[in-house]
Amino acid sequence: MHISEGVLSPPVLVAGAALTAAGVAMGLKKMDNESIPRVAVLTAAFFVASLIRVPLGPSAVHLVLNGLLGIVLGWAAFPAILVGLALQALLFQFGGLTTLGVNTFIMAGPAILCYYLFGRSLTSKHPGLVTAMAFSSGFLAILLSSLLLALCLIFTGESFLQAAKVLVLAHLPVMFLEGLIVAFCLAFLMKVKPELLGVTHAAG
């Protein structure tokens, strides 16, 4: 979901940068010293996962794990994703610095929504509920991110309408895959390292 430089219009770039700045400010405000290890680990996971990409038009299809970051980190997902994308842009030329704000919001915005919808499931003592909510978080985060990506292209110009449709359809398999991966990761962490998720008990 890295949108390349030179594709989006200036108004879309400015709007994305402004929304990301607000989200990062909120994320930094809500972070405390105890959450720093969680943020660091999940930033690294996001960085590595989204390096495996398949170019597709003005964007790329790849794992994101923003549903995992959202459900575990909440608003801290904004600075985590920003750092991961900035490093990818600087080290591997994925996306770009001018599109950093838009790319961050495309991935972090849905992560925050998943936090509010599914974040409370982490405190549940029922493994089945945790797994179902984790899958839903992974699936929904990619669905919303792909729709936001499509909207950014459409707002840039009607000529991108067909490309936007293709990008959303191309992410359908990724939605299911992300759901399964997020469900597996959370189930595993709840058993072996629940404190990394900010909970004090292991489900199951």
N, C-alpha and C positions, 0 to 999 in steps of 0.2 A: 504493500500500500504506500510505497514511497512515490510521491509525485515528483517527477523530474523538474529541474529548473527550466524556465523559458516556456512553460505550458500555461500556467494560470495567469489570469488578469490581475493587475495591481489591486483593485478593490478586494478581490478574494484573498490575496496574499495579506493585505493589511488587516482584514477582518480576522483571518486565522491567527495572525500574530497577536492581535489584541486579546482574543479569547484565550489563547495559550498563556499570555502574560498574566491574565487574571487567574487562570487555573493554577499556574505555577506559584503565584503569590499565596493563594489559598492553601496549596499543598505544603509549602514551606512553613506557613503559619501553624498548620496542624501537626507538623512533624515534631517529635521529641527525641531525646537521646536514645530511648529504648527502642524506637522504631527504625533507627539507622541501619542496624544489621539486616532487617527484613527488606528495607528499601534497596540496600546494596546487592543482596543476593538476587532479588527479583529483577533489578536493573540488568545485572549480568545475564540472567536467563533470557530476558527480552532481547538483549543485544545479540546473543548467540543465535537464538531461534529465528530472528528476522533476517539474519545474514543468508539463510538458505532460501533463495528467491528464484522465481521464474519470471523473466521480463514479459510484460504483456502491455503493448502500446505505451501510453504515457506513464504507466505505473508498473507494479509487479505483484505477483501472487506469492505469498510466503506465510509461514507461521507468524503469529503476532504475540499471543499470550496476554493480550490486554485484558481479557476477561479475568485471568488469574491475578494480574496486578491490581485490577479494580476491586475484586472481592476481598483481597488480603490487605491492600495498602490504602484503599479509599482515595482521598484527595492527593496523597503522596504519589499516586500513579502519574500525576502530571509532571513533577520534576524528574521522576524515574524515567519516563518515556522520553522526555526532552533530552536528558543526558545520553541515553542510548542512541537516539537518532542523531544527535550532534556528533558523537564519536563515529558513527557509521558514515556520516557525511564527510567528516574530516579525514578519516582513515581509508575509506573504501569508495568515496564519491557516490554513495547511495542517497538518492533524494537531492539535497542541496541545502545551503544555508538560507537562501531566500525563501525556500518552501518549508523551512524548519517549523515555523509556527503552524502552518496549515497541516502538515503531516502529523505534528504532535497532537493537535486538537482532534484530527480524524480518529486517532487511536485512543487518546486519553479521555475524550468526551464520553464515548460509550462505556469506558471502564468505570467512570464515576457513576453512571446510571446503574450499571451492574452492581456496584457497591451498595447502593440504596435498595435495590431490588432483592439481592441475594446475600449480602454481607452478614446478615444476622444468622444465616444458616451455620456459620462456623461455630457458634455456641451450642448448637444442637448436639444431643447425645445419641441421635439416631443416624447411623452411617448411611442409610438409604436416602434420607433427606439431604444430607450433605452432598452425596454423589449426584443426586438429581439437580440440586441447585448449582453445583459446580459445572455440570454439563450445560445447563441453561445459560450460565454466565459466559462460558466459552463460545457457545453458539451465537447468542444474542450480540455479544461484543463485536464479532466479525460481521454479522449481518448489518448492524448499525454503522460500523466503520465503512463497509463497502457502499452503503447508501450515502453516507456523508461524502465519500470520495466521488461518487457519481454526481452528487449535487454541486460539488466544487467545479467539476468539469462542465456541467450544464450551465452554471452561472457564468462561466468564462466565455462560453459561446455555444450556440445551437449545433455547430458542426461536431461537437463532442458527444452529442446525444447517443449515437450508435455505440461509440466507444464506452460510454458510461454503462449502457445496458450489458455489453459484453463483459465488463469488469465485474458487475454484480453477479452475473451468472457464473463467471469463472471462479468466484469465491464460494459457491455453494458447497463443493467438497471440503473446502477449508473450514467452513462453519462446523460441519460434523466432526472433522478431525480435531479441531480446537476444543470442541466440547468434550470429546473423549480424553484428550490430553490433560485438560484442566481437571476433569473428574479424577483421573488417575493420580495426578500430582497432589491434589488436595487429600485424597484418601490415603496416600502414602505418607504425606507430611503429618496428617492428623494422628497417625500411628507411631511414627518414629520421632517427630520433632514438633509437637503441637505448639510449643512456645514460640516457634518461628512464625506461626500464624497469629500470635497474640492471644491464644487461648491456653487454658491451664489443664485441659483434660484431653485425652485421646479418644476419638470416637471408636466404639466397638469394644 
